Each structure stands twice: as C-alpha cells, then as structure tokens.
C-alpha cells in the first residue's frame, strides 16, 4: 500500500486539546481489535498503560508491551494488532507545535522507547483530570525530553521488501514455530538458497537463521500473552528466550528505531 492510498485518520471521539497544538486521547481496545493501516496528519506518542500490541510499519514489526512506548511521525502508515486488552494513552502533536519546539531529527522516524518511571508518571499525570495549563505544558515537555533516551527494541522483526525475500518471510511468519529450511523456501519462492540467504542478509541485516529465531521468539511471547500470563512473567520469559538465542543484544544498524499508533476512522472503539 502506498502512502497516497493510506487513509488519513482524524482525531475522533472524546479528547482534550491543550490549546497550543497538542491533543490528549484516552481509549480502551479489546484483545483482537485490528487497527488497519492508516496515518495521521499529527505525530503521536502512544503508550499502553495496560496490555500488549503488535505494531507494523513499512520498516518492520514490533511487539510492544507496557514497558515500551512508540513514536509515530506524521503521515507514517502503520497498523496495530491488539494482543491483550489495552488502556491506550496517546499524545498527538501538530506539526506547528513540533516546529516551535525545535524538535530533534530523531523524531522524523518511528521508534520504540523503554518507558522509564519518569516517562510513565508524566504520561499518566496528563490524564489524571487536572487541567492546569502550566502543569500540562511542563508534563508534555518532560515526556518529549524522555523520548531522546530511546533504546533498541528486542522484539523488532525487520521486514524485507524484495519480492522473493518478502514471500519467504511471509511463509515463515505464517508458521514461525516450524523448522523452515532455506532450500525448501527458496524453491517455493523461485530462487536459489544462496540467493535467498544473500537477500535476507542485505534486506534485514540478519542471517536467515537469526531472522527465523527472532520470529520464533516473537511468536512465543505472543502465545504467552494470549495464554493470559502476566506481563511480568512474559517479560522474564522473553529475557530468558533472548539470552538463550543470543540474538537480541542489538537491533541491526539502520533498524534501530520504530513504532506505531492509533485512533481513526478505521478503528471500532469499544468505549471512549
């Protein structure tokens, strides 16, 4: 889907505007809701105070538990799958506001940040019902400052764009727990194993084996969440899986930052 074809979703339902170009939206989404590919005119900081989501952009796919928040630049196409009931808290930023604030160049791309205690409290305080303009302005600027402490996301799966490589990736993602042999995949997509191996390396900055390991671990985390395991247990399990595989120390160069977001005419809210 090209960006010209992606619907621009308006900020709908109940929200609070600060009066200087920032909008605050609190929403609830139930497990299983799919937020179809869309974009917004505004940039967004999206945080789920509770629940887990999967975010997909043209660059790749992430699992985003409550210890992460996501930044989505304006007019970036993205979709979200809700894996566990979510209490979403989103800050929308008009481009004029970002221009006045002399935003960092890092905000031009999507990314995921680990939510520090400070960032968490700043976001939640914006939705506590107190509407003091000076306090709100300070909390928003504090949250923006915390965005510059972005960390690599251990659940990032880079998605290839070359057609044969993407078909192979989709086959693996369709059944990530299966042991996929590159020779068999290569025959399915009409190329050689050597070429497919080279394509995975150049398109994702990962070897085919490492990419498949990453897909399997992401699937395992999703099953833990789907099975109702508490997020603390899932996080500890994720850490053990990553250490055992030895593959998530760093996200490949060029794929460090990513993310997603929310709300629009493609979304069927359960309640405001």
Secondary structure, DSSP 8 states (H G I E B T S, - for coil): --TTTSEE----SS-EE-SSSEEEEEEEE-TT-EEEEEE-SSEEEEEEEEEEEEEEETTEEEEE-TTEEEEE-TT--EEEEEEEEEEEEEEEE-HHHHHHTT--GGGGS-EEEE--HHHHHHHHHTTSS---HHHHHHHHHHHHHHTTS----TTEEE---SHHHHHHHHHHHHTTTS---HHHHHHHHTS-HHHHHHHHHHHHSS-HHHHHHHHHHHHHHHHHHHTT--HHHHHHHHHHHHHHHT--SS--TT-S-------STT---SB-
